[in-house]
Amino acid sequence: MSAPERFSGSTLAKHLSLEVAKVGCVLVAVLTAMVFN
């Protein structure tokens, strides 16, 4: 695997983990709202 491929792969992984974190935060917020309502 060449360096550019590895770089784009890690960038994609970083982007995916950011998306997962965003979805997780939204889920936690929704669950919290449901519990406290």
The 8 nearest C-alpha neighbors of each residue, nearest first, counted from 0:
[[1, 4, 5, 2, 3, 6, 8, 7],
 [0, 2, 4, 3, 5, 6, 7, 8],
 [1, 3, 5, 4, 6, 0, 7, 8],
 [4, 2, 6, 5, 1, 7, 0, 8],
 [5, 3, 7, 6, 2, 1, 8, 0],
 [4, 6, 8, 2, 3, 7, 9, 1],
 [7, 5, 3, 9, 8, 4, 2, 10],
 [6, 8, 10, 4, 9, 5, 11, 3],
 [9, 7, 5, 11, 6, 10, 4, 12],
 [8, 10, 12, 6, 11, 7, 13, 5],
 [11, 9, 7, 13, 8, 12, 14, 6],
 [12, 10, 14, 8, 9, 13, 7, 15],
 [11, 13, 9, 15, 14, 10, 16, 8],
 [12, 14, 10, 16, 11, 15, 9, 17],
 [15, 13, 11, 17, 12, 16, 10, 18],
 [16, 14, 12, 18, 17, 13, 11, 19],
 [15, 17, 19, 13, 18, 14, 20, 12],
 [18, 16, 20, 14, 15, 19, 21, 13],
 [17, 19, 15, 21, 16, 20, 22, 14],
 [20, 18, 16, 22, 21, 17, 23, 15],
 [21, 19, 23, 17, 18, 22, 16, 24],
 [22, 20, 18, 24, 23, 19, 17, 25],
 [23, 21, 25, 19, 24, 20, 26, 18],
 [22, 24, 20, 26, 21, 25, 19, 27],
 [25, 23, 27, 21, 26, 22, 20, 28],
 [24, 26, 28, 22, 23, 27, 29, 21],
 [27, 25, 23, 29, 28, 24, 30, 22],
 [26, 28, 30, 24, 25, 29, 31, 23],
 [29, 27, 25, 31, 26, 30, 32, 24],
 [30, 28, 32, 26, 31, 27, 25, 33],
 [31, 29, 33, 27, 32, 28, 26, 34],
 [30, 32, 28, 34, 33, 29, 27, 35],
 [31, 33, 29, 35, 30, 34, 36, 28],
 [34, 32, 30, 36, 31, 35, 29, 28],
 [33, 35, 31, 32, 36, 30, 29, 28],
 [34, 36, 32, 33, 31, 30, 29, 28],
 [35, 33, 34, 32, 31, 30, 29, 28]]
